[in-house]
Amino acid sequence: MSSLHITNPHCAGIDIGSEKIFIGIADHEVISFGTFTDEYIKAIAFLKEHHITSVAMEATGVYWIALFDMIEASGISVCLVNGRQVKNLPGRKSDVADCQWLQQLHTYGLLRPCFIPDDTIRQFRIYTRLRNDHISMASSHIQHMQKAFDLMNIKLHNVISELHGVSGMRIVSAILDGERNPETLAALCEASILKHKHALVIASLKGHYKAEHLFALKQAKHAYEFYQQQITECDLQTQLLLEEMTDTLPTPTNILKPKPIRHNPPQIDDLHIKLMKLTEGKDPSRITGLTDKTLMEIISETGLDLAAHWKTEKHFTSWLALAPNMHQTGKSNKKRKVKKNSTAGQIFRQAALSIANGKYSALSAFYKRIKAKKGFKVALKATARKIAVLYYNLMTKGHDFVEQGIIKYQQRFKEQQLVRLHKQAKSFGFQLTPV
């Protein structure tokens, strides 16, 4: 390391565990502190006593978050690094060695910091992630209600599209209140369902009721309603935060009507307008597969200033774990293991999945073409990457998204194929002639 230049002369390395943290400083023996708040305060005082201006630490579970916030608030710069990217030298396997190794790497500027958004975006992220967790838990209790119905041979969920919809929940409540008559229960459905499925609904509601299965149904319904209330509270907190973030921002002109959100729409007043204020009038929800709900989730994961953290769309898609997993070194070109799906990357994957069966968009045509050649997983990842690139270019360069449609996409693909075939024929000394 003598040939390297020192970029952080007054730095420290911290290894974080559940019960202890270890701090390594140059020309000083490693010192440990506990993980209680008082111990963290002592650790920060120790860093200041030794004139430390920058600290490197690994992102270990959730243990780093509180210490990161406290050190950052004290005025010391924090470089948070991914543990997978920090390779230990042979023999360096203890926590003591880890903090010393981090300190040495950070001294010479060899660590690449993780992306950490500002405090407001981090709050935004907490609320949106909690909301998604509650949605996931609520969906599991929908399955519990369906299971209770199956055990009583009630097949309502096979006839209507959503047991947790207005009609389904009315019927569930009536059954739990003691109603057993299929005709009376069927009358609780919306008219649009009864218009085409009246007889099927009545037939599906003839069941074999048992007390233990009714109890399971009751428990599942109450749990589902509990998580719906939790989602509502998350939406309220998100709304208050968005109002605080956009209070002084101007309202952009020519705001288009927002897309409808089919599943679990956030109950936030003027959500589209608030998001347009944050993005300075740029509207990524116009991109096929994205809505205000997905835009809210993406902003909470990536922040608003993409260009400041990712120089190009290739850097952005690589961070999202959506880049092709090829590794080239010299003449060797081979596949390598890549990191698992990131949370932000998963949002783009879900967007790609939502348009997979579309009939009119160019992106759905692209998905189907790749799927026919390389399968579902590759097609989903490639389509998600395309959406991420469109999002990056729109947010950083203001490139508006215009849906070309499937016909124009197919025409352009045909022209590209013809150019390739002409070049290939020419390389073999032939010339293509149209029939």
N, C-alpha and C positions, 0 to 999 in steps of 0.2 A: 504493500500500500504506500511505499515511500514515493512512488512516481505519481500518485494522485494528489489533487489539490484539496486542501481543507476548505470546505464551504460553510460548515457550522462548527466553529471552534468551541462555543459554549453550549454544548448539547448533552442530553442524557438519554438513556434507553430505559424503558420501563416494561417489565414483564408482569402481566396481570393474571391473578388467579382468583378463585372464589374466596380464599381466606387470607392471602397475603399478596402484596406487590413487592417487586424487587427493582431497585433503582441502581443503574450503573452509570458512573461518571468517570471521565478520564483521570488517571492518577489518583484514584480513590477507591477503597474497597467497597464492594457491593453492600448496600444497606437495605433492609426490608422493613415494611410497615404493614399493619393490619388493613382490613378493608372497611372498617367502620368509618363514619364521616370524620370523627375527630382525628383518626389516623391519616386520612387523606389530607386534612388541613396541615398536620405535622409534615407530611411528605412535601406539600407545596412550599411550606416554610423552609424545608431543607433545600429544595431546588433554588429558591431565591437567595438563600444564604450563600450558595456556591455560584451565584450569578449566572444561572442557567437561563438561556433565552429561547431554547427550542427543545422539544421532547419528542421522541419517537416511541410509539407503542403499537402492539398488535391488536387487531380487532378481534378480541376473544369473546365470543358469545355476546351477551349484553352487559358483561362486567365493565367494559371500557366506557360506557356512556356517561355514567355519573362522574367518573374521574376526568374524562375528556372535558365535560362542561365546566367542572371546577377549575381545572388548569387553564382552560381557555379564558374563563372569567378573571383569572388572576393576572392576565396579560402575557402569559407565556405561550409561544406558538406550539401547536401540537401537530405532529405528522403521524396520522393513523395509517397503518399499512396492513395489507392482506397477508395473513400468516403463510399462505401457500407460496407467496413470492419471496419469502425470506428463508433462504436455505442455510441450515446450520453447518458449520465445519465439522469434520469427524471429531468425535469426542465431546462436542459441545451439546449436551443433551439436557442439562439441568436448567432450572429457572434462572440461576445465577449467571450461567453462561449465555442464556438467551438475551438478558438485558444488556450484557457487555457487548454482545455481537450486534445488537440493534444500535447501540451507541456508536460503535466503530463504523458501521455502514452509514449512519446518519451524519457522522462527522465529515465524510467525504461525499455527501450528497448522492448516495447510491440507492436511496429508498424512493419508491414512487408512492405518493400519498393516495389514499382512497378518496373518492368523491364524497364530501360532506357538505350538504347544502346549509344555508344560513338557518338561524334559529326559528324563524317564522315558518319556513318550508318544512323544517323538522316537526314542528307542531302540526302542520297540515298533514304530514305523512302519518303521524300517530293516529289522527282521527280517521283517515281513509283506510289505513290498515286494520284498525279496530272494527270499522264498519264492515269490511270484507270478511273478517273473522266471524262477526255476528251473522252475516249472510250465510256463511258456510255452516255454522251451527244450526241456524234455522232450517236450512235445507235437509240436514240430517233428521230433524224432527218431523219434517214432511214425510220422509221415508218411514218413520215410525208410525205415523198415522195411516199410511198406506198398508203397512204390515198388519196393523190392528184390523183394518178393513178386510184384508185378505184372510186373516184368521177367522173372521166371521162370515167369509164368503160374500162380502159386499164389494162389487166390482165398479163402483162409481168412478174411480180414478182411471179405469180403462175406457170410460165413455166420454168424460169431460177432460179437457186438456190440462187443467190445473186444479188439484184438490184444494190448494191454498188460495184459490180465487174467491171472489165474492159468493158465487153459488155454492162452491164446495164447503166453505167455512160456515155458511148458513145451515147446510144439511148436517155437518158435524155437530154444531151447537144444538140443533133440534134433536138429534139422536141422543146426545148426552143429557138432554132435558127430558128424555123418556118417550119421544115420538118414534113409532115403529111402522106406521102405515106408509107403504111405498108411494102411493098417490099424493098423500099430504106432503111427504118429503120432496117429491119431484116438483111440486108446485112452488118450492122455494128457489128453483133455478131461474136464471134470467130467461126472458122470452126468446132471445136469439138461440139458446140451447134447445129449448123445448120445441121450437119450430121444426127442427130437423131430427131431434133425437128423443122425443117425448117417450115413446114406447121403450127405447133402450134404457133410458134413465130409470124408469119404473122397474124394469126387469133387474137392473143392476143393484137396486136398493132392497131387494128381497134377500135377507141374510139370516144367518144362524147366530143370534145374539147370545153372548155369554158374559157374565159379570167381570171376569178377569180381563177379557179383551176390551171391554168398555172402559175399565180402569186404565189400561195401557193407552187407549185412545185419548182419554181425558188428560193423562200426564203429558202426552206428546203435544196436544193442543195448547195446554198451558205453557209448555216450554217454548213452543213456536211463537206464541204471543209475547212471551217475555223477551225473546231475542228481537222481535219486531219493535218493541219498546226501546231496546238498547240501540237499535239502528236509528230510530227517531231521535234519540238523545245525541248520537254522534252527528247526525245531520244538523241539529241545532248548534252544537259547538262549532261545526265547520262553517255554518252560516255566519256566526258571530266573528270568527276569524277572518272569513272572506270580506265581511263588511269593514273590518279594521284595516285589512290590506288594501282595499280599493276605495276607501273613503275619500281620499284626496286625488284620486286618479280621474282624468277626464273620460267621459263616455264617448267611445268611437262612433263615428257616423256610419250609416249604411250597414247596420247590423242585420244579418239575414235571420230568418226564422229558424230556431233550433230544430235539429232532428228529434223525432220521438225516441224515447228510451224505453225499450220493451220490458226489460227485467230490472227490478229493484231500483227504480229511478230515485235519485236523491230528493228529499223534500226540502229544498232550499229555494227561497224566494229569489226570482230573477237570477238564477244560476248562470244562464248563458251570458247575460250582460256583465255580471261580475267577472266571469272568465275572460270575456273580450277586453275588459279593462286591464286585466293582468297581462294579457298577451299583446296589448297596444293595438287592438283591432284585427290581429291575425286570427284566422279561424280554422284551426286544425280539425275541428269536428266536421268540416266539409270533406275530409279524406274518407274514402270508402272504408267502413269498418269502425270508424271512430265516432263517438258521441260526446256530449258534455260530461257524461259520467266517466268515460275512459280518459278524456282530456284532464279532468280533475285528478284522476289517479296518476296519470303520467307526470303532471306538474308536481305533484306531491313527492314523486320519486326522483325527478331529474332537475327540478327547479325551472327557472325561466331563462337564464343566460346560458344556453347550451354552448355557444361558441367559446365562452371563457373556460370551459372545462374539457371540451372535445373539439380539436382543431378542424376535423373533417367528419363527414358522415361515416367514414370507415372507422374512425376512432370511436364514434358513438355506437355503431352497431357491434363493434368488438366488445365494448363495455357491457352491452346488453346481452352478450353471449349469443348473438344472431349471425356472426360472421362465419363464413365457411371454415371448417376445421382442417385446413391444410397447413403444413409447415415445410418450408423449403430452406435448405442449407446447402450451398454449393450446387452440385449436380443431383443431390438427393432431394426428392420431393415425396414426402410421406405424410400419412395422417398421424395426428397426435391427439392425446386426450385434452379436452377443453373443460373449462369450468362449467358447472351445472347452470341451469336456467337462473337468471337473475329475476328479482321481483319485477323490475321495470320491463325486462324482456318478456316476461310472462304476460304482461298486459297487451303487448303487441301480438303475441301468439294468440291470445283470446280474440283479439280483433280480427286476425287472419282466419280463425276458425269460424267466426260469425259470418264471413262472406264466402266461405268455401263452397256452399251450394247455390250461390247467386247465379242469376241467369243473364244479367245485363251489364255487369261491370267488367272492366278490363282486368282488374286484379283477380276476380274469380276465374276468368279465363286462363290467366297465368297460373293460378293455383292448380287448375285441372290439368293443364299441359304438363307441369312438373310432376304432379302426382302420377300421371299415366307413365312417365318415364322412370321416376325414382322412388315413388311411394309416398305415403301420407306424411311421415315425419319430415322428410327433406322438403316436401312441398309447403308444409306449414311453416317451417323455419324460413324458407326463401321468401314466402309471401309476407311473413312478419317483418323480415328485413326490408322489403320494399316499402312497407307502410312506415317503418322507422326512418328510412331515408327521406321519404316524402315529408314526414313530420319535421325532421331536422332542417331540411331545406326551406320549408315554410317558416319555421320559427327563427332561423338565422339569416336567411336571404330574402324572405318575403315572397318566395315563389308560390303563387296560388295553385291550388289543385283543381284541375279540370277533368272530370270523368269523361274519358274518350268513348266508353262503351265497348261492348264485346266485338261488334262488327269492325270498328276501326282498329281495335287491337289485333284481330285476326288478319286484317288486310296488311297491317304493318309487319306482322310476323311472317306473312307470306312473301312480302317483298324482301325481307332479310334472308329468308331461305333461298329465294331466287338468286340473290347476289352471291350467297355462299356456293350454290350449285354452279353458277357461271365461272367462278374462280376455280372451283375444283375441276370442272371440265377443261378449262384452259390449261391447268397444270399438267393434264394428261394429253394435251394436244388435240382436244376435241372442242366442238362448239355446239352449244345448245340451240335448237331451233324449235319454236312453238308449233304445236300440231294444229 
